[in-house]
């Protein structure tokens, strides 16, 4: 009688609990995998460098920080460009 009780009631409960914890663990691990990937992308724009002095791009008028700018010396004056394209445009002008 006790054996039937174990097989009919406790065993299904045990299997159900194991399956439930298994699926819960699977969903949790999926969530943990996807979460760091979302955090890896910074919320701010990648082109904007925090801090540093801003210089105006003479070609397109964009303000770029000195650390992130493309520089070129013209007549002894150091110019800052937002991109190589702007630097080349300035050279061509
Ligand atoms: Zn530019």
PDB file of the backbone (N, CA, C, O) and the ligand in Angstrom, with CONECT records:
HET     ZN  A 101       1
ATOM      1  N   UNK A   1       0.840  -1.215   0.000  1.00  0.00           N
ATOM      2  CA  UNK A   1       0.000   0.000   0.000  1.00  0.00           C
ATOM      3  C   UNK A   1       0.872   1.261   0.000  1.00  0.00           C
ATOM      4  O   UNK A   1       0.620   2.205  -0.749  1.00  0.00           O
ATOM      5  N   UNK A   2       1.870   1.258   0.828  1.00  0.00           N
ATOM      6  CA  UNK A   2       2.769   2.407   0.907  1.00  0.00           C
ATOM      7  C   UNK A   2       3.541   2.568  -0.386  1.00  0.00           C
ATOM      8  O   UNK A   2       3.814   3.683  -0.831  1.00  0.00           O
ATOM      9  N   UNK A   3       3.892   1.432  -0.986  1.00  0.00           N
ATOM     10  CA  UNK A   3       4.635   1.473  -2.248  1.00  0.00           C
ATOM     11  C   UNK A   3       3.789   2.116  -3.353  1.00  0.00           C
ATOM     12  O   UNK A   3       4.299   2.891  -4.161  1.00  0.00           O
ATOM     13  N   UNK A   4       2.489   1.785  -3.381  1.00  0.00           N
ATOM     14  CA  UNK A   4       1.611   2.379  -4.389  1.00  0.00           C
ATOM     15  C   UNK A   4       1.475   3.877  -4.162  1.00  0.00           C
ATOM     16  O   UNK A   4       1.386   4.657  -5.110  1.00  0.00           O
ATOM     17  N   UNK A   5       1.460   4.266  -2.895  1.00  0.00           N
ATOM     18  CA  UNK A   5       1.338   5.684  -2.557  1.00  0.00           C
ATOM     19  C   UNK A   5       2.539   6.454  -3.102  1.00  0.00           C
ATOM     20  O   UNK A   5       2.402   7.545  -3.654  1.00  0.00           O
ATOM     21  N   UNK A   6       3.714   5.858  -2.932  1.00  0.00           N
ATOM     22  CA  UNK A   6       4.940   6.511  -3.409  1.00  0.00           C
ATOM     23  C   UNK A   6       4.943   6.608  -4.928  1.00  0.00           C
ATOM     24  O   UNK A   6       5.249   7.657  -5.494  1.00  0.00           O
ATOM     25  N   UNK A   7       4.598   5.499  -5.583  1.00  0.00           N
ATOM     26  CA  UNK A   7       4.652   5.456  -7.049  1.00  0.00           C
ATOM     27  C   UNK A   7       3.582   6.351  -7.661  1.00  0.00           C
ATOM     28  O   UNK A   7       3.844   7.056  -8.635  1.00  0.00           O
ATOM     29  N   UNK A   8       2.368   6.327  -7.090  1.00  0.00           N
ATOM     30  CA  UNK A   8       1.259   7.037  -7.725  1.00  0.00           C
ATOM     31  C   UNK A   8       1.240   8.529  -7.418  1.00  0.00           C
ATOM     32  O   UNK A   8       0.765   9.318  -8.234  1.00  0.00           O
ATOM     33  N   UNK A   9       1.740   8.921  -6.273  1.00  0.00           N
ATOM     34  CA  UNK A   9       1.597  10.324  -5.872  1.00  0.00           C
ATOM     35  C   UNK A   9       2.953  11.032  -5.753  1.00  0.00           C
ATOM     36  O   UNK A   9       3.167  12.091  -6.343  1.00  0.00           O
ATOM     37  N   UNK A  10       3.858  10.431  -4.983  1.00  0.00           N
ATOM     38  CA  UNK A  10       5.117  11.124  -4.723  1.00  0.00           C
ATOM     39  C   UNK A  10       6.009  11.173  -5.958  1.00  0.00           C
ATOM     40  O   UNK A  10       6.670  12.179  -6.216  1.00  0.00           O
ATOM     41  N   UNK A  11       6.023  10.083  -6.719  1.00  0.00           N
ATOM     42  CA  UNK A  11       6.891  10.051  -7.901  1.00  0.00           C
ATOM     43  C   UNK A  11       6.475  11.081  -8.964  1.00  0.00           C
ATOM     44  O   UNK A  11       7.324  11.817  -9.466  1.00  0.00           O
ATOM     45  N   UNK A  12       5.161  11.144  -9.316  1.00  0.00           N
ATOM     46  CA  UNK A  12       4.756  12.197 -10.272  1.00  0.00           C
ATOM     47  C   UNK A  12       5.034  13.595  -9.762  1.00  0.00           C
ATOM     48  O   UNK A  12       5.410  14.482 -10.528  1.00  0.00           O
ATOM     49  N   UNK A  13       4.847  13.790  -8.459  1.00  0.00           N
ATOM     50  CA  UNK A  13       5.125  15.103  -7.885  1.00  0.00           C
ATOM     51  C   UNK A  13       6.609  15.441  -8.010  1.00  0.00           C
ATOM     52  O   UNK A  13       6.989  16.568  -8.327  1.00  0.00           O
ATOM     53  N   UNK A  14       7.437  14.418  -7.749  1.00  0.00           N
ATOM     54  CA  UNK A  14       8.880  14.614  -7.820  1.00  0.00           C
ATOM     55  C   UNK A  14       9.315  14.924  -9.251  1.00  0.00           C
ATOM     56  O   UNK A  14      10.133  15.811  -9.493  1.00  0.00           O
ATOM     57  N   UNK A  15       8.740  14.163 -10.199  1.00  0.00           N
ATOM     58  CA  UNK A  15       9.071  14.394 -11.619  1.00  0.00           C
ATOM     59  C   UNK A  15       8.610  15.780 -12.046  1.00  0.00           C
ATOM     60  O   UNK A  15       9.316  16.492 -12.760  1.00  0.00           O
ATOM     61  N   UNK A  16       7.418  16.151 -11.600  1.00  0.00           N
ATOM     62  CA  UNK A  16       6.885  17.473 -11.946  1.00  0.00           C
ATOM     63  C   UNK A  16       7.774  18.579 -11.381  1.00  0.00           C
ATOM     64  O   UNK A  16       8.057  19.567 -12.057  1.00  0.00           O
ATOM     65  N   UNK A  17       8.215  18.398 -10.117  1.00  0.00           N
ATOM     66  CA  UNK A  17       9.076  19.401  -9.488  1.00  0.00           C
ATOM     67  C   UNK A  17      10.415  19.486 -10.203  1.00  0.00           C
ATOM     68  O   UNK A  17      10.953  20.577 -10.392  1.00  0.00           O
ATOM     69  N   UNK A  18      10.949  18.349 -10.598  1.00  0.00           N
ATOM     70  CA  UNK A  18      12.232  18.330 -11.306  1.00  0.00           C
ATOM     71  C   UNK A  18      12.111  19.034 -12.666  1.00  0.00           C
ATOM     72  O   UNK A  18      12.960  19.839 -13.049  1.00  0.00           O
ATOM     73  N   UNK A  19      11.022  18.702 -13.383  1.00  0.00           N
ATOM     74  CA  UNK A  19      10.805  19.324 -14.695  1.00  0.00           C
ATOM     75  C   UNK A  19      10.624  20.830 -14.567  1.00  0.00           C
ATOM     76  O   UNK A  19      11.132  21.610 -15.373  1.00  0.00           O
ATOM     77  N   UNK A  20       9.873  21.221 -13.516  1.00  0.00           N
ATOM     78  CA  UNK A  20       9.605  22.640 -13.341  1.00  0.00           C
ATOM     79  C   UNK A  20      10.894  23.406 -13.043  1.00  0.00           C
ATOM     80  O   UNK A  20      11.129  24.484 -13.589  1.00  0.00           O
ATOM     81  N   UNK A  21      11.734  22.829 -12.160  1.00  0.00           N
ATOM     82  CA  UNK A  21      13.001  23.483 -11.838  1.00  0.00           C
ATOM     83  C   UNK A  21      13.943  23.467 -13.029  1.00  0.00           C
ATOM     84  O   UNK A  21      14.745  24.381 -13.217  1.00  0.00           O
ATOM     85  N   UNK A  22      13.834  22.405 -13.837  1.00  0.00           N
ATOM     86  CA  UNK A  22      14.683  22.307 -15.021  1.00  0.00           C
ATOM     87  C   UNK A  22      14.338  23.410 -16.027  1.00  0.00           C
ATOM     88  O   UNK A  22      15.220  24.095 -16.544  1.00  0.00           O
ATOM     89  N   UNK A  23      13.021  23.566 -16.296  1.00  0.00           N
ATOM     90  CA  UNK A  23      12.604  24.587 -17.255  1.00  0.00           C
ATOM     91  C   UNK A  23      12.861  25.983 -16.709  1.00  0.00           C
ATOM     92  O   UNK A  23      13.229  26.893 -17.451  1.00  0.00           O
ATOM     93  N   UNK A  24      12.663  26.146 -15.397  1.00  0.00           N
ATOM     94  CA  UNK A  24      12.887  27.447 -14.802  1.00  0.00           C
ATOM     95  C   UNK A  24      14.374  27.821 -14.908  1.00  0.00           C
ATOM     96  O   UNK A  24      14.724  28.967 -15.191  1.00  0.00           O
ATOM     97  N   UNK A  25      15.231  26.828 -14.674  1.00  0.00           N
ATOM     98  CA  UNK A  25      16.665  27.060 -14.785  1.00  0.00           C
ATOM     99  C   UNK A  25      17.079  27.355 -16.206  1.00  0.00           C
ATOM    100  O   UNK A  25      18.002  28.133 -16.447  1.00  0.00           O
ATOM    101  N   UNK A  26      16.386  26.725 -17.161  1.00  0.00           N
ATOM    102  CA  UNK A  26      16.704  26.950 -18.565  1.00  0.00           C
ATOM    103  C   UNK A  26      16.342  28.378 -18.976  1.00  0.00           C
ATOM    104  O   UNK A  26      17.107  29.058 -19.661  1.00  0.00           O
ATOM    105  N   UNK A  27      15.147  28.817 -18.538  1.00  0.00           N
ATOM    106  CA  UNK A  27      14.735  30.176 -18.869  1.00  0.00           C
ATOM    107  C   UNK A  27      15.635  31.194 -18.177  1.00  0.00           C
ATOM    108  O   UNK A  27      15.944  32.243 -18.742  1.00  0.00           O
ATOM    109  N   UNK A  28      16.054  30.881 -16.951  1.00  0.00           N
ATOM    110  CA  UNK A  28      16.881  31.816 -16.210  1.00  0.00           C
ATOM    111  C   UNK A  28      18.242  31.966 -16.890  1.00  0.00           C
ATOM    112  O   UNK A  28      18.764  33.074 -17.019  1.00  0.00           O
ATOM    113  N   UNK A  29      18.810  30.840 -17.323  1.00  0.00           N
ATOM    114  CA  UNK A  29      20.115  30.904 -17.963  1.00  0.00           C
ATOM    115  C   UNK A  29      20.032  31.649 -19.293  1.00  0.00           C
ATOM    116  O   UNK A  29      20.962  32.358 -19.677  1.00  0.00           O
ATOM    117  N   UNK A  30      18.904  31.479 -19.994  1.00  0.00           N
ATOM    118  CA  UNK A  30      18.714  32.225 -21.242  1.00  0.00           C
ATOM    119  C   UNK A  30      18.667  33.713 -20.970  1.00  0.00           C
ATOM    120  O   UNK A  30      19.256  34.513 -21.697  1.00  0.00           O
ATOM    121  N   UNK A  31      17.955  34.074 -19.909  1.00  0.00           N
ATOM    122  CA  UNK A  31      17.830  35.478 -19.571  1.00  0.00           C
ATOM    123  C   UNK A  31      19.195  36.061 -19.167  1.00  0.00           C
ATOM    124  O   UNK A  31      19.525  37.199 -19.500  1.00  0.00           O
ATOM    125  N   UNK A  32      19.981  35.246 -18.438  1.00  0.00           N
ATOM    126  CA  UNK A  32      21.293  35.736 -17.994  1.00  0.00           C
ATOM    127  C   UNK A  32      22.254  35.882 -19.163  1.00  0.00           C
ATOM    128  O   UNK A  32      23.156  36.718 -19.136  1.00  0.00           O
ATOM    129  N   UNK A  33      22.056  35.062 -20.189  1.00  0.00           N
ATOM    130  CA  UNK A  33      22.937  35.164 -21.359  1.00  0.00           C
ATOM    131  C   UNK A  33      22.610  36.412 -22.152  1.00  0.00           C
ATOM    132  O   UNK A  33      23.506  37.105 -22.634  1.00  0.00           O
ATOM    133  N   UNK A  34      21.287  36.704 -22.289  1.00  0.00           N
ATOM    134  CA  UNK A  34      20.894  37.832 -23.129  1.00  0.00           C
ATOM    135  C   UNK A  34      21.106  39.163 -22.412  1.00  0.00           C
ATOM    136  O   UNK A  34      21.270  40.195 -23.062  1.00  0.00           O
ATOM    137  N   UNK A  35      21.103  39.148 -21.082  1.00  0.00           N
ATOM    138  CA  UNK A  35      21.188  40.407 -20.356  1.00  0.00           C
ATOM    139  C   UNK A  35      22.542  41.118 -20.521  1.00  0.00           C
ATOM    140  O   UNK A  35      22.561  42.320 -20.783  1.00  0.00           O
ATOM    141  N   UNK A  36      23.686  40.404 -20.374  1.00  0.00           N
ATOM    142  CA  UNK A  36      24.965  41.104 -20.537  1.00  0.00           C
ATOM    143  C   UNK A  36      25.170  41.645 -21.945  1.00  0.00           C
ATOM    144  O   UNK A  36      25.869  42.642 -22.128  1.00  0.00           O
ATOM    145  N   UNK A  37      24.568  40.998 -22.945  1.00  0.00           N
ATOM    146  CA  UNK A  37      24.707  41.475 -24.319  1.00  0.00           C
ATOM    147  C   UNK A  37      24.023  42.828 -24.477  1.00  0.00           C
ATOM    148  O   UNK A  37      24.486  43.688 -25.226  1.00  0.00           O
ATOM    149  N   UNK A  38      22.900  43.008 -23.752  1.00  0.00           N
ATOM    150  CA  UNK A  38      22.205  44.287 -23.830  1.00  0.00           C
ATOM    151  C   UNK A  38      22.978  45.363 -23.067  1.00  0.00           C
ATOM    152  O   UNK A  38      22.971  46.533 -23.451  1.00  0.00           O
ATOM    153  N   UNK A  39      23.645  44.955 -21.981  1.00  0.00           N
ATOM    154  CA  UNK A  39      24.398  45.929 -21.198  1.00  0.00           C
ATOM    155  C   UNK A  39      25.694  46.322 -21.899  1.00  0.00           C
ATOM    156  O   UNK A  39      26.245  47.392 -21.640  1.00  0.00           O
ATOM    157  N   UNK A  40      26.177  45.457 -22.783  1.00  0.00           N
ATOM    158  CA  UNK A  40      27.436  45.748 -23.466  1.00  0.00           C
ATOM    159  C   UNK A  40      27.307  46.954 -24.370  1.00  0.00           C
ATOM    160  O   UNK A  40      28.277  47.673 -24.608  1.00  0.00           O
ATOM    161  N   UNK A  41      26.079  47.177 -24.883  1.00  0.00           N
ATOM    162  CA  UNK A  41      25.869  48.335 -25.729  1.00  0.00           C
ATOM    163  C   UNK A  41      25.620  49.554 -24.840  1.00  0.00           C
ATOM    164  O   UNK A  41      24.651  49.565 -24.080  1.00  0.00           O
ATOM    165  N   UNK A  42      26.457  50.559 -24.915  1.00  0.00           N
ATOM    166  CA  UNK A  42      26.255  51.739 -24.087  1.00  0.00           C
ATOM    167  C   UNK A  42      25.035  52.519 -24.548  1.00  0.00           C
ATOM    168  O   UNK A  42      24.770  52.602 -25.747  1.00  0.00           O
ATOM    169  N   UNK A  43      24.290  53.091 -23.613  1.00  0.00           N
ATOM    170  CA  UNK A  43      23.087  53.839 -23.977  1.00  0.00           C
ATOM    171  C   UNK A  43      23.399  55.125 -24.711  1.00  0.00           C
ATOM    172  O   UNK A  43      22.575  55.606 -25.489  1.00  0.00           O
ATOM    173  N   UNK A  44      24.588  55.699 -24.476  1.00  0.00           N
ATOM    174  CA  UNK A  44      24.934  56.947 -25.151  1.00  0.00           C
ATOM    175  C   UNK A  44      25.477  56.671 -26.536  1.00  0.00           C
ATOM    176  O   UNK A  44      25.840  55.539 -26.856  1.00  0.00           O
ATOM    177  N   UNK A  45      25.534  57.700 -27.352  1.00  0.00           N
ATOM    178  CA  UNK A  45      26.018  57.542 -28.716  1.00  0.00           C
ATOM    179  C   UNK A  45      27.522  57.269 -28.701  1.00  0.00           C
ATOM    180  O   UNK A  45      28.258  57.913 -27.953  1.00  0.00           O
ATOM    181  N   UNK A  46      27.984  56.327 -29.512  1.00  0.00           N
ATOM    182  CA  UNK A  46      29.399  55.939 -29.486  1.00  0.00           C
ATOM    183  C   UNK A  46      30.335  57.016 -30.001  1.00  0.00           C
ATOM    184  O   UNK A  46      31.505  57.047 -29.619  1.00  0.00           O
ATOM    185  N   UNK A  47      29.837  57.914 -30.875  1.00  0.00           N
ATOM    186  CA  UNK A  47      30.717  58.929 -31.454  1.00  0.00           C
ATOM    187  C   UNK A  47      31.038  60.050 -30.473  1.00  0.00           C
ATOM    188  O   UNK A  47      32.021  60.770 -30.646  1.00  0.00           O
ATOM    189  N   UNK A  48      30.201  60.197 -29.437  1.00  0.00           N
ATOM    190  CA  UNK A  48      30.394  61.286 -28.487  1.00  0.00           C
ATOM    191  C   UNK A  48      31.397  60.848 -27.421  1.00  0.00           C
ATOM    192  O   UNK A  48      31.173  59.863 -26.716  1.00  0.00           O
ATOM    193  N   UNK A  49      32.474  61.565 -27.310  1.00  0.00           N
ATOM    194  CA  UNK A  49      33.475  61.274 -26.295  1.00  0.00           C
ATOM    195  C   UNK A  49      33.245  62.206 -25.112  1.00  0.00           C
ATOM    196  O   UNK A  49      33.230  63.429 -25.256  1.00  0.00           O
ATOM    197  N   UNK A  50      33.069  61.610 -23.955  1.00  0.00           N
ATOM    198  CA  UNK A  50      32.787  62.406 -22.768  1.00  0.00           C
ATOM    199  C   UNK A  50      34.064  63.100 -22.305  1.00  0.00           C
ATOM    200  O   UNK A  50      35.114  62.472 -22.170  1.00  0.00           O
ATOM    201  N   UNK A  51      33.957  64.388 -22.066  1.00  0.00           N
ATOM    202  CA  UNK A  51      35.121  65.152 -21.614  1.00  0.00           C
ATOM    203  C   UNK A  51      35.980  65.586 -22.785  1.00  0.00           C
ATOM    204  O   UNK A  51      35.729  65.213 -23.931  1.00  0.00           O
ATOM    205  N   UNK A  52      36.982  66.367 -22.486  1.00  0.00           N
ATOM    206  CA  UNK A  52      37.869  66.855 -23.531  1.00  0.00           C
ATOM    207  C   UNK A  52      37.353  68.129 -24.158  1.00  0.00           C
ATOM    208  O   UNK A  52      36.161  68.430 -24.104  1.00  0.00           O
ATOM    209  N   UNK A  53      38.270  68.878 -24.757  1.00  0.00           N
ATOM    210  CA  UNK A  53      37.909  70.153 -25.352  1.00  0.00           C
ATOM    211  C   UNK A  53      37.260  69.929 -26.712  1.00  0.00           C
ATOM    212  O   UNK A  53      37.660  69.038 -27.461  1.00  0.00           O
ATOM    213  N   UNK A  54      36.263  70.740 -27.023  1.00  0.00           N
ATOM    214  CA  UNK A  54      35.564  70.612 -28.299  1.00  0.00           C
ATOM    215  C   UNK A  54      36.120  71.606 -29.300  1.00  0.00           C
ATOM    216  O   UNK A  54      36.346  72.773 -28.980  1.00  0.00           O
ATOM    217  N   UNK A  55      36.336  71.128 -30.512  1.00  0.00           N
ATOM    218  CA  UNK A  55      36.787  71.991 -31.600  1.00  0.00           C
ATOM    219  C   UNK A  55      35.797  71.902 -32.749  1.00  0.00           C
ATOM    220  O   UNK A  55      35.205  70.850 -32.990  1.00  0.00           O
ATOM    221  N   UNK A  56      35.620  73.012 -33.457  1.00  0.00           N
ATOM    222  CA  UNK A  56      34.655  73.027 -34.547  1.00  0.00           C
ATOM    223  C   UNK A  56      35.304  72.537 -35.842  1.00  0.00           C
ATOM    224  O   UNK A  56      36.378  72.986 -36.243  1.00  0.00           O
ATOM    225  N   UNK A  57      34.608  71.605 -36.469  1.00  0.00           N
ATOM    226  CA  UNK A  57      35.022  71.113 -37.781  1.00  0.00           C
ATOM    227  C   UNK A  57      34.789  72.232 -38.796  1.00  0.00           C
ATOM    228  O   UNK A  57      33.643  72.635 -38.991  1.00  0.00           O
ATOM    229  N   UNK A  58      35.847  72.755 -39.458  1.00  0.00           N
ATOM    230  CA  UNK A  58      35.669  73.883 -40.391  1.00  0.00           C
ATOM    231  C   UNK A  58      34.892  73.506 -41.644  1.00  0.00           C
ATOM    232  O   UNK A  58      34.425  74.387 -42.366  1.00  0.00           O
ATOM    233  N   UNK A  59      34.746  72.218 -41.916  1.00  0.00           N
ATOM    234  CA  UNK A  59      34.063  71.790 -43.141  1.00  0.00           C
ATOM    235  C   UNK A  59      32.559  71.700 -42.918  1.00  0.00           C
ATOM    236  O   UNK A  59      31.779  72.342 -43.622  1.00  0.00           O
ATOM    237  N   UNK A  60      32.152  70.887 -41.917  1.00  0.00           N
ATOM    238  CA  UNK A  60      30.717  70.652 -41.730  1.00  0.00           C
ATOM    239  C   UNK A  60      30.157  71.374 -40.508  1.00  0.00           C
ATOM    240  O   UNK A  60      28.942  71.405 -40.312  1.00  0.00           O
ATOM    241  N   UNK A  61      31.024  71.950 -39.691  1.00  0.00           N
ATOM    242  CA  UNK A  61      30.546  72.724 -38.556  1.00  0.00           C
ATOM    243  C   UNK A  61      30.246  71.908 -37.316  1.00  0.00           C
ATOM    244  O   UNK A  61      29.741  72.445 -36.330  1.00  0.00           O
ATOM    245  N   UNK A  62      30.547  70.624 -37.348  1.00  0.00           N
ATOM    246  CA  UNK A  62      30.300  69.772 -36.194  1.00  0.00           C
ATOM    247  C   UNK A  62      31.376  69.983 -35.133  1.00  0.00           C
ATOM    248  O   UNK A  62      32.559  70.122 -35.445  1.00  0.00           O
ATOM    249  N   UNK A  63      30.948  70.005 -33.887  1.00  0.00           N
ATOM    250  CA  UNK A  63      31.911  70.114 -32.803  1.00  0.00           C
ATOM    251  C   UNK A  63      32.413  68.717 -32.418  1.00  0.00           C
ATOM    252  O   UNK A  63      31.625  67.827 -32.097  1.00  0.00           O
ATOM    253  N   UNK A  64      33.715  68.546 -32.456  1.00  0.00           N
ATOM    254  CA  UNK A  64      34.310  67.254 -32.139  1.00  0.00           C
ATOM    255  C   UNK A  64      35.297  67.443 -30.992  1.00  0.00           C
ATOM    256  O   UNK A  64      35.967  68.471 -30.896  1.00  0.00           O
ATOM    257  N   UNK A  65      35.376  66.438 -30.127  1.00  0.00           N
ATOM    258  CA  UNK A  65      36.350  66.506 -29.050  1.00  0.00           C
ATOM    259  C   UNK A  65      37.737  66.199 -29.602  1.00  0.00           C
ATOM    260  O   UNK A  65      37.893  65.450 -30.566  1.00  0.00           O
ATOM    261  N   UNK A  66      38.738  66.798 -28.965  1.00  0.00           N
ATOM    262  CA  UNK A  66      40.113  66.695 -29.467  1.00  0.00           C
ATOM    263  C   UNK A  66      40.555  65.233 -29.538  1.00  0.00           C
ATOM    264  O   UNK A  66      41.249  64.833 -30.474  1.00  0.00           O
ATOM    265  N   UNK A  67      40.151  64.442 -28.546  1.00  0.00           N
ATOM    266  CA  UNK A  67      40.586  63.047 -28.513  1.00  0.00           C
ATOM    267  C   UNK A  67      40.027  62.210 -29.649  1.00  0.00           C
ATOM    268  O   UNK A  67      40.658  61.246 -30.082  1.00  0.00           O
ATOM    269  N   UNK A  68      38.841  62.573 -30.137  1.00  0.00           N
ATOM    270  CA  UNK A  68      38.187  61.753 -31.159  1.00  0.00           C
ATOM    271  C   UNK A  68      38.300  62.356 -32.546  1.00  0.00           C
ATOM    272  O   UNK A  68      37.821  61.766 -33.514  1.00  0.00           O
ATOM    273  N   UNK A  69      38.922  63.516 -32.663  1.00  0.00           N
ATOM    274  CA  UNK A  69      38.918  64.221 -33.946  1.00  0.00           C
ATOM    275  C   UNK A  69      40.042  63.740 -34.858  1.00  0.00           C
ATOM    276  O   UNK A  69      41.024  63.145 -34.415  1.00  0.00           O
ATOM    277  N   UNK A  70      39.862  64.019 -36.143  1.00  0.00           N
ATOM    278  CA  UNK A  70      40.914  63.799 -37.138  1.00  0.00           C
ATOM    279  C   UNK A  70      41.616  65.141 -37.329  1.00  0.00           C
ATOM    280  O   UNK A  70      40.982  66.129 -37.699  1.00  0.00           O
ATOM    281  N   UNK A  71      42.903  65.175 -37.081  1.00  0.00           N
ATOM    282  CA  UNK A  71      43.600  66.462 -37.081  1.00  0.00           C
ATOM    283  C   UNK A  71      44.449  66.635 -38.350  1.00  0.00           C
ATOM    284  O   UNK A  71      44.871  65.677 -38.997  1.00  0.00           O
ATOM    285  N   UNK A  72      44.667  67.909 -38.657  1.00  0.00           N
ATOM    286  CA  UNK A  72      45.536  68.240 -39.785  1.00  0.00           C
ATOM    287  C   UNK A  72      46.092  69.640 -39.550  1.00  0.00           C
ATOM    288  O   UNK A  72      45.357  70.549 -39.164  1.00  0.00           O
ATOM    289  N   UNK A  73      47.356  69.804 -39.777  1.00  0.00           N
ATOM    290  CA  UNK A  73      47.989  71.107 -39.565  1.00  0.00           C
ATOM    291  C   UNK A  73      48.022  71.883 -40.879  1.00  0.00           C
ATOM    292  O   UNK A  73      48.608  71.440 -41.868  1.00  0.00           O
ATOM    293  N   UNK A  74      47.373  73.064 -40.866  1.00  0.00           N
ATOM    294  CA  UNK A  74      47.325  73.924 -42.052  1.00  0.00           C
ATOM    295  C   UNK A  74      47.913  75.278 -41.678  1.00  0.00           C
ATOM    296  O   UNK A  74      47.390  75.963 -40.799  1.00  0.00           O
ATOM    297  N   UNK A  75      48.991  75.661 -42.338  1.00  0.00           N
ATOM    298  CA  UNK A  75      49.672  76.937 -42.085  1.00  0.00           C
ATOM    299  C   UNK A  75      50.035  77.073 -40.602  1.00  0.00           C
ATOM    300  O   UNK A  75      49.862  78.137 -40.008  1.00  0.00           O
ATOM    301  N   UNK A  76      50.528  76.011 -40.026  1.00  0.00           N
ATOM    302  CA  UNK A  76      50.937  76.032 -38.623  1.00  0.00           C
ATOM    303  C   UNK A  76      49.793  75.966 -37.634  1.00  0.00           C
ATOM    304  O   UNK A  76      50.022  75.976 -36.425  1.00  0.00           O
ATOM    305  N   UNK A  77      48.557  75.897 -38.125  1.00  0.00           N
ATOM    306  CA  UNK A  77      47.401  75.833 -37.231  1.00  0.00           C
ATOM    307  C   UNK A  77      46.816  74.424 -37.252  1.00  0.00           C
ATOM    308  O   UNK A  77      46.546  73.866 -38.316  1.00  0.00           O
ATOM    309  N   UNK A  78      46.626  73.862 -36.069  1.00  0.00           N
ATOM    310  CA  UNK A  78      46.083  72.504 -35.977  1.00  0.00           C
ATOM    311  C   UNK A  78      44.569  72.538 -36.093  1.00  0.00           C
ATOM    312  O   UNK A  78      43.886  73.148 -35.270  1.00  0.00           O
ATOM    313  N   UNK A  79      44.054  71.882 -37.117  1.00  0.00           N
ATOM    314  CA  UNK A  79      42.607  71.856 -37.338  1.00  0.00           C
ATOM    315  C   UNK A  79      42.043  70.495 -36.942  1.00  0.00           C
ATOM    316  O   UNK A  79      42.706  69.466 -37.074  1.00  0.00           O
ATOM    317  N   UNK A  80      40.816  70.514 -36.459  1.00  0.00           N
ATOM    318  CA  UNK A  80      40.160  69.280 -36.017  1.00  0.00           C
ATOM    319  C   UNK A  80      38.948  69.004 -36.899  1.00  0.00           C
ATOM    320  O   UNK A  80      38.102  69.871 -37.118  1.00  0.00           O
ATOM    321  N   UNK A  81      38.890  67.778 -37.396  1.00  0.00           N
ATOM    322  CA  UNK A  81      37.774  67.371 -38.255  1.00  0.00           C
ATOM    323  C   UNK A  81      37.039  66.203 -37.607  1.00  0.00           C
ATOM    324  O   UNK A  81      37.604  65.444 -36.819  1.00  0.00           O
ATOM    325  N   UNK A  82      35.745  66.080 -37.968  1.00  0.00           N
ATOM    326  CA  UNK A  82      34.950  64.999 -37.395  1.00  0.00           C
ATOM    327  C   UNK A  82      35.272  63.672 -38.068  1.00  0.00           C
ATOM    328  O   UNK A  82      35.064  62.611 -37.478  1.00  0.00           O
ATOM    329  N   UNK A  83      35.778  63.721 -39.295  1.00  0.00           N
ATOM    330  CA  UNK A  83      36.044  62.491 -40.028  1.00  0.00           C
ATOM    331  C   UNK A  83      37.123  62.730 -41.072  1.00  0.00           C
ATOM    332  O   UNK A  83      37.474  63.871 -41.373  1.00  0.00           O
ATOM    333  N   UNK A  84      37.645  61.633 -41.621  1.00  0.00           N
ATOM    334  CA  UNK A  84      38.645  61.751 -42.686  1.00  0.00           C
ATOM    335  C   UNK A  84      38.032  62.373 -43.937  1.00  0.00           C
ATOM    336  O   UNK A  84      38.714  63.060 -44.697  1.00  0.00           O
ATOM    337  N   UNK A  85      36.721  62.125 -44.145  1.00  0.00           N
ATOM    338  CA  UNK A  85      36.044  62.694 -45.307  1.00  0.00           C
ATOM    339  C   UNK A  85      36.084  64.213 -45.256  1.00  0.00           C
ATOM    340  O   UNK A  85      36.340  64.870 -46.265  1.00  0.00           O
ATOM    341  N   UNK A  86      35.830  64.767 -44.073  1.00  0.00           N
ATOM    342  CA  UNK A  86      35.857  66.222 -43.926  1.00  0.00           C
ATOM    343  C   UNK A  86      37.280  66.746 -44.099  1.00  0.00           C
ATOM    344  O   UNK A  86      37.489  67.810 -44.682  1.00  0.00           O
ATOM    345  N   UNK A  87      38.251  65.998 -43.593  1.00  0.00           N
ATOM    346  CA  UNK A  87      39.637  66.415 -43.750  1.00  0.00           C
ATOM    347  C   UNK A  87      40.034  66.468 -45.233  1.00  0.00           C
ATOM    348  O   UNK A  87      40.715  67.391 -45.678  1.00  0.00           O
ATOM    349  N   UNK A  88      39.591  65.459 -45.976  1.00  0.00           N
ATOM    350  CA  UNK A  88      39.896  65.418 -47.404  1.00  0.00           C
ATOM    351  C   UNK A  88      39.170  66.525 -48.162  1.00  0.00           C
ATOM    352  O   UNK A  88      39.695  67.087 -49.123  1.00  0.00           O
ATOM    353  N   UNK A  89      37.947  66.829 -47.710  1.00  0.00           N
ATOM    354  CA  UNK A  89      37.187  67.916 -48.344  1.00  0.00           C
ATOM    355  C   UNK A  89      37.909  69.239 -48.144  1.00  0.00           C
ATOM    356  O   UNK A  89      37.968  70.076 -49.045  1.00  0.00           O
ATOM    357  N   UNK A  90      38.464  69.413 -46.932  1.00  0.00           N
ATOM    358  CA  UNK A  90      39.169  70.661 -46.639  1.00  0.00           C
ATOM    359  C   UNK A  90      40.418  70.766 -47.502  1.00  0.00           C
ATOM    360  O   UNK A  90      40.768  71.849 -47.973  1.00  0.00           O
ATOM    361  N   UNK A  91      41.076  69.653 -47.703  1.00  0.00           N
ATOM    362  CA  UNK A  91      42.274  69.616 -48.538  1.00  0.00           C
ATOM    363  C   UNK A  91      41.925  69.977 -49.985  1.00  0.00           C
ATOM    364  O   UNK A  91      42.676  70.678 -50.663  1.00  0.00           O
ATOM    365  N   UNK A  92      40.778  69.486 -50.438  1.00  0.00           N
ATOM    366  CA  UNK A  92      40.372  69.711 -51.829  1.00  0.00           C
ATOM    367  C   UNK A  92      39.904  71.140 -52.037  1.00  0.00           C
ATOM    368  O   UNK A  92      40.036  71.669 -53.141  1.00  0.00           O
ATOM    369  N   UNK A  93      39.357  71.787 -50.999  1.00  0.00           N
ATOM    370  CA  UNK A  93      38.816  73.137 -51.139  1.00  0.00           C
ATOM    371  C   UNK A  93      39.935  74.166 -51.340  1.00  0.00           C
ATOM    372  O   UNK A  93      39.660  75.358 -51.476  1.00  0.00           O
TER     373      UNK A  93
HETATM  374 ZN    ZN A 101      32.876  67.076 -40.411  1.00  0.00          ZN
END
